[in-house]
Amino acid sequence: METTKKIKVFINKEKEGQYFEVPFEVPDNVSRIDIKYSYPRYLTVKNGILEEIYEKNIIDLGLVNADGEFIGASGSNRNHIWISEYSSSLGYAKTKIKKGKWAIIVGAYKIMDGGVSVEYEINFTYKERILLKGDLHVHTLSSDGNLSVEEVIFFAKKAGLDYIFITDHNNYFHNNALTSDEDITVMPGVEWTHFKGHVNMLGIEKAFDGVYYTNTLEETQEKLKIAREKGAIVSINHPFCPDCGFRWGLDNVEYDCIEIWNGPMKCSDMECIRWWHGELCKGRKIPIVGGSDFHKYEIGRGIGLPTTCLYSMSRSPSDIYNAIRQGMGFVTYMPSGPTVYIECNGSILGQTVKYRPGLKVNFVFSKLYKDDVIKIITNKSSEEIRCDTNVKEMVIEKELENVMFYRVEIHRRYISDFPSLPVLVSNPLYVYVDDKNCR
């Protein structure tokens, strides 16, 4: 949703050579601000005959946010600028769009005799839940990948991704140079890499201070604790991998999510999914993610294979981080893979709905193939639904039961007489049961 505000300002000749501010109110829940302005710039005719072209008015543009911070300036060279948290016009800082009083900086550099009217058009784009596709685990030439950061971003766009994290091994020195644009949000990360396990620290430029290595469990616990205190999302990578699994013990450290799917689906990923399901049945809420662990293009491995899909409120990093932490999404085998949306009484996957008899749980699927098997899984049961044909969209409605959660897997058989494999694994919709009201 968008709204537009127009402000007209008359500038007298006496204000020539001065700066002043034009305040405007920014409403809540805005993801992007576009500002356009117009005024008579050129004198081109006299008595209907082209005589001379020269600038008769020159008015500079700048911006101040709700905290009184200078956001940027573009002189009079452009008549349209835009601001967001993930990317802004050249010359303007990326910044969160806070509710409150902002201000346009007006530079009255040159004003014609008699003054000039300037019209500012301010457009607000509001946040709304959208499905974003991305990769949380990608390496570049900054560690042991074979593509530059710029090349990785290029191929991520080609793959149809909306966001990506750069997670080089124990290296964050390139993170302050990452740039997003209107097509993709590029965010900082590091894969903390140790002989006893790998951990992604996502969302901040410098997740740890000093050297990266640790030699004891206590030092490892402190390293992860500091990263989380700094604001990083801590994700345990490929914990059941036979070569580089997490040998510190998943019960011995604090983390925000688990990478249950690393590159092509394999036995260690299936083992991780089984472990995760067991933890859910114990009452734990552990968000899941997937990552390609991309180093170079090879059979079965590429950027966005698998893809972590998030129901985020915008493409801004803070909204993406929030969606990851809450588990508001699912992992699918590739960007064009199947999708799922789970909703009950306004709560979606990753959130919690309070149990009440009569409520309905809605499962919305898309991009299903003939013979795909949908598994609707709770702590008590697993129901299988087979697709008889290719399905563009399917909606399944079920009565909300007294269970701990609902989650979904979609399995697909690629070769006859060969076991089917997951092509989608969702985070759960959790159910809160008030025992007093259910007796």
C-alpha positions in Angstrom: 0.0 0.0 0.0 1.2 3.5 -0.8 0.1 7.1 0.1 1.3 10.4 -1.2 1.7 13.8 0.4 2.2 17.0 -1.5 3.8 20.1 -0.1 4.1 23.5 -1.9 6.7 26.0 -0.8 7.2 29.5 -2.1 10.7 30.9 -2.0 11.3 34.6 -2.1 14.2 36.2 -3.9 15.4 37.4 -0.5 16.0 33.8 0.6 18.5 33.2 -2.2 21.8 31.9 -0.8 20.1 30.5 2.3 19.3 27.0 3.6 16.1 26.1 5.5 14.1 23.0 6.3 10.6 21.9 5.3 9.2 19.4 7.9 6.9 16.5 7.1 5.4 13.7 9.1 6.3 10.1 8.4 3.6 7.6 9.5 4.2 4.3 11.2 5.0 1.1 9.3 6.8 2.6 6.3 9.4 0.6 4.4 10.4 3.3 1.8 10.1 7.0 1.1 10.3 8.5 -2.4 10.7 12.3 -2.7 10.2 14.1 -6.0 10.3 17.9 -6.5 9.7 20.2 -9.3 10.0 23.9 -10.0 10.6 26.2 -13.1 14.3 25.5 -13.8 15.0 27.0 -17.2 14.2 30.1 -19.3 14.0 29.0 -22.9 11.9 31.4 -24.9 11.1 35.1 -25.4 8.2 36.3 -27.4 7.6 32.8 -28.6 11.1 32.6 -30.1 13.9 30.4 -28.7 16.4 32.9 -27.5 18.5 31.4 -24.7 18.6 28.5 -22.4 19.9 29.1 -18.9 18.9 28.1 -15.3 16.8 30.7 -13.7 16.3 28.7 -10.5 18.6 26.3 -8.7 17.3 24.6 -5.6 19.3 21.9 -3.8 17.8 18.9 -2.0 18.8 17.1 1.2 17.1 15.1 3.9 17.0 14.8 7.7 15.4 11.9 9.6 13.2 11.8 12.7 16.3 11.7 14.9 17.6 14.9 13.4 20.4 13.0 11.6 21.6 14.1 8.2 20.7 11.4 5.7 22.2 12.8 2.5 22.0 15.4 -0.2 21.9 15.5 -4.0 22.2 19.1 -4.8 19.9 20.1 -7.7 21.1 17.4 -10.0 18.2 15.0 -9.4 14.4 15.5 -9.0 13.7 12.1 -7.4 15.4 10.4 -4.5 14.4 7.4 -2.4 15.3 6.1 1.1 15.0 2.6 2.6 16.8 0.4 5.1 18.1 -2.0 2.4 19.1 0.5 -0.2 18.8 4.2 -1.0 19.6 6.6 -3.8 23.2 7.5 -4.4 24.3 10.1 -1.9 21.8 9.0 0.7 22.3 6.6 3.7 20.5 3.4 4.1 18.3 3.9 7.2 15.3 2.5 9.0 12.2 4.5 8.3 11.1 5.7 11.8 7.8 7.4 12.5 8.1 11.1 13.3 9.0 14.5 12.0 11.5 14.4 9.1 12.7 17.4 7.1 13.6 18.3 3.6 16.7 20.5 3.4 16.1 23.3 0.9 19.1 25.0 -0.5 18.0 28.3 -2.3 21.1 28.6 -4.4 19.6 30.7 -7.2 16.1 32.3 -7.2 14.5 34.3 -10.0 13.2 37.8 -9.4 9.7 37.5 -8.0 10.4 34.2 -6.3 9.6 30.6 -7.2 7.1 27.9 -6.2 8.4 24.5 -5.5 6.2 21.4 -5.2 7.4 18.4 -3.2 5.7 15.0 -3.7 6.4 12.5 -0.9 5.4 8.9 -1.4 5.2 6.4 1.4 5.4 2.7 0.7 4.0 0.7 3.7 5.2 -2.6 5.0 3.1 -5.7 4.1 3.9 -9.3 4.4 5.6 -10.6 1.3 7.4 -13.9 0.4 11.1 -13.4 0.0 13.5 -16.1 -1.4 17.1 -16.2 -0.3 20.3 -18.0 0.6 21.8 -17.8 4.1 25.1 -19.6 3.4 27.4 -18.4 0.6 31.2 -18.2 0.2 33.3 -16.0 -2.0 36.9 -15.3 -2.9 37.2 -13.7 0.5 37.6 -17.3 1.9 37.5 -20.4 -0.2 34.9 -19.7 -2.9 35.8 -19.1 -6.5 33.5 -16.1 -7.2 33.9 -12.5 -6.1 31.2 -10.9 -3.9 30.0 -9.0 -7.0 29.7 -12.2 -9.1 27.8 -14.0 -6.3 25.3 -11.2 -6.2 24.9 -11.3 -9.9 24.2 -15.0 -10.0 21.9 -14.7 -7.0 19.8 -12.2 -9.0 19.8 -14.5 -12.0 18.6 -17.3 -9.7 15.6 -15.2 -8.7 16.7 -14.5 -5.1 15.5 -11.5 -3.1 18.1 -11.6 -0.4 21.5 -13.2 0.3 24.0 -13.4 3.2 27.7 -13.5 2.5 29.2 -15.9 5.0 32.9 -16.4 4.4 34.9 -18.6 6.8 36.2 -16.6 9.8 36.4 -13.5 7.6 34.2 -10.4 7.9 36.5 -7.7 6.5 34.5 -7.3 3.3 31.2 -6.9 5.1 31.3 -3.1 5.3 31.5 -2.9 1.5 28.3 -4.9 0.7 25.7 -3.1 -1.3 22.0 -3.8 -1.9 19.9 -2.5 -4.7 16.2 -2.5 -5.7 16.5 -6.1 -6.9 18.3 -7.8 -4.0 19.1 -7.2 -0.3 22.7 -8.2 0.5 23.5 -8.7 4.2 26.6 -9.4 6.2 27.6 -12.6 7.9 30.5 -14.9 8.8 30.7 -18.6 9.1 32.6 -19.2 12.3 34.6 -22.3 11.3 36.2 -24.7 13.8 37.4 -28.3 13.6 34.4 -29.1 15.9 31.7 -27.3 14.1 30.6 -24.4 11.9 28.2 -21.6 12.9 26.8 -18.8 10.9 26.7 -15.4 12.6 24.3 -13.3 10.5 23.3 -9.7 10.2 26.1 -7.7 11.6 29.4 -6.7 10.0 31.7 -7.8 12.8 30.3 -10.7 14.9 33.3 -11.3 17.1 36.3 -9.4 18.4 39.9 -10.6 18.5 40.9 -13.9 17.0 38.3 -16.3 15.7 39.6 -19.6 17.2 38.6 -21.3 20.5 40.1 -24.3 22.3 37.6 -25.1 24.9 33.8 -25.4 25.2 33.7 -22.5 27.6 35.5 -20.3 25.0 33.1 -21.4 22.3 30.1 -20.7 24.5 31.5 -17.2 25.1 32.2 -16.6 21.4 28.6 -17.4 20.5 27.2 -15.5 23.4 29.1 -12.3 22.4 27.9 -12.6 18.8 24.3 -12.9 20.0 24.7 -9.9 22.4 26.0 -7.9 19.4 22.8 -8.7 17.6 24.0 -11.5 15.3 21.6 -14.4 14.4 23.5 -17.5 15.4 22.7 -20.5 13.2 24.3 -23.9 13.7 25.3 -25.2 10.3 25.0 -28.8 9.0 25.2 -30.1 12.6 25.0 -33.8 11.6 27.5 -33.7 8.7 29.9 -36.7 9.1 32.8 -34.5 8.1 32.2 -31.2 9.8 29.3 -31.7 12.2 28.7 -29.8 15.4 30.7 -31.8 17.9 30.5 -29.2 20.7 27.0 -30.6 21.5 23.7 -28.9 20.5 22.6 -28.9 24.2 25.8 -27.1 25.2 25.4 -23.8 23.4 22.8 -21.1 22.8 21.7 -20.4 19.2 18.8 -18.8 17.3 18.2 -21.4 14.5 19.4 -24.6 12.9 20.5 -25.2 9.3 18.5 -28.4 8.6 19.2 -28.4 4.9 22.7 -27.8 3.5 23.2 -28.0 -0.3 21.6 -31.1 -1.9 19.4 -33.1 0.5 21.4 -36.0 2.0 21.3 -38.5 4.9 22.8 -36.0 7.4 20.1 -33.5 6.6 17.4 -36.1 7.0 19.0 -37.0 10.4 18.9 -33.3 11.4 15.2 -33.0 10.5 14.4 -36.1 12.6 16.4 -34.6 15.5 14.6 -31.3 15.1 11.2 -32.9 15.1 12.0 -34.7 18.3 13.0 -31.3 19.9 9.7 -29.8 18.8 7.9 -32.7 20.5 9.7 -31.8 23.7 8.2 -28.3 23.5 11.2 -26.5 22.1 10.7 -23.8 19.4 13.7 -23.9 17.1 13.5 -22.0 13.8 14.9 -23.8 10.8 16.8 -22.4 7.7 18.6 -23.8 4.7 21.7 -22.8 2.9 23.5 -23.7 -0.3 27.0 -23.6 1.3 28.0 -22.4 -2.1 31.7 -22.3 -3.0 31.6 -23.0 -6.7 29.1 -24.4 -9.2 29.1 -28.2 -9.2 26.6 -31.0 -9.6 23.7 -30.5 -7.2 25.2 -27.3 -5.7 24.5 -23.7 -6.7 23.3 -20.4 -5.2 19.8 -20.8 -3.9 19.9 -24.6 -3.7 18.1 -24.9 -1.3 16.2 -21.7 -0.8 15.0 -20.2 2.5 11.7 -18.6 1.9 10.5 -16.0 4.4 7.2 -14.2 5.0 8.8 -10.9 5.8 7.1 -7.5 6.3 9.6 -5.9 3.8 12.9 -6.4 2.1 14.6 -4.3 4.9 17.3 -6.3 6.8 15.6 -5.8 10.1 12.4 -7.4 8.9 14.3 -10.3 7.3 16.2 -10.8 10.5 12.9 -10.9 12.4 11.4 -13.4 10.0 14.4 -15.7 10.4 14.4 -15.5 14.2 10.7 -16.2 14.4 10.8 -19.0 11.8 8.3 -17.3 9.6 8.9 -19.4 6.5 10.1 -22.7 5.0 13.0 -24.2 3.1 12.5 -25.5 -0.5 14.9 -27.2 -2.8 15.3 -24.3 -5.3 13.9 -20.8 -5.9 11.2 -22.0 -8.2 10.2 -24.9 -5.9 6.9 -25.5 -4.1 5.5 -23.1 -1.5 3.3 -23.3 1.6 1.5 -20.8 3.7 0.0 -22.0 7.1 -2.5 -19.7 8.9 -4.9 -19.9 11.8 -6.9 -17.1 13.3 -4.4 -14.5 12.1 -1.2 -16.4 13.1 1.1 -17.9 10.5 3.9 -20.4 10.5 6.6 -19.4 13.1 3.9 -17.8 15.3 1.6 -19.3 18.0 -2.2 -19.6 17.9 -4.2 -20.1 21.0 -6.2 -23.3 20.9 -10.0 -22.8 20.7 -12.4 -25.5 19.5 -13.9 -24.6 16.1 -10.9 -22.7 14.7 -9.6 -23.7 11.2 -6.0 -24.2 10.1 -5.5 -23.3 6.5 -2.7 -24.7 4.4 -2.1 -23.1 1.0 0.2 -24.9 -1.4 1.5 -24.0 -4.8 3.7 -25.5 -7.6 2.9 -29.2 -6.8 3.6 -32.0 -9.2 1.7 -35.2 -9.9 2.6 -37.8 -7.2 4.0 -35.3 -4.8 3.2 -36.3 -1.2 2.1 -33.6 1.3 2.8 -34.5 4.9 0.9 -32.5 7.5 2.8 -33.3 10.7 2.0 -32.7 14.4 3.5 -34.0 17.6 0.8 -36.7 17.5 0.5 -37.7 13.8 1.6 -37.4 10.2 -1.1 -37.3 7.5 -0.1 -37.9 3.9 -2.0 -36.4 0.9 -0.9 -37.5 -2.6 -1.3 -35.2 -5.6 -3.2 -36.9 -8.5 -2.1 -34.3 -10.9 0.1 -31.2 -11.3 -1.4 -28.5 -9.0 -0.9 -24.7 -9.4 -2.6 -24.0 -6.1 -4.2 -26.2 -3.4 -5.9 -25.2 -0.2 -6.5 -27.6 2.6 -8.6 -26.6 5.7 -8.4 -28.6 8.9 -10.0 -28.3 12.3 -7.6 -27.0 14.8 -6.7 -29.8 17.2 -5.2 -30.0 20.7 -1.6 -30.5 19.5 1.7 -28.7 20.0 2.3 -27.6 16.4 1.6 -28.1 12.7 4.3 -28.3 10.2 4.5 -29.5 6.6 6.9 -31.5 4.4 6.5 -32.1 0.6 8.2 -35.2 -0.7 8.9 -36.0 -4.4 10.1 -39.1 -6.2 12.6 -38.3 -9.0 13.3 -41.8 -10.1 11.0 -44.8 -10.2 11.7 -47.4 -7.4 13.9 -44.8 -5.7 13.0 -43.3 -2.3 11.3 -39.9 -2.4 13.1 -36.9 -0.9 11.8 -33.7 0.7 11.5 -30.8 -1.6 10.0 -28.5 1.1 10.2 -28.4 4.9 8.3 -25.8 6.8 8.6 -24.1 10.1 5.7 -24.9 12.5 2.6 -23.1 13.3 2.7 -23.5 17.1 -0.4 -24.1 19.2 -0.9 -22.8 22.8 -3.3 -24.9 24.8 -4.7 -23.4 28.0 -5.4 -26.6 29.9 -8.0 -24.8 32.1 -10.2 -24.0 29.2 -9.8 -27.4 27.5 -11.1 -29.6 30.3 
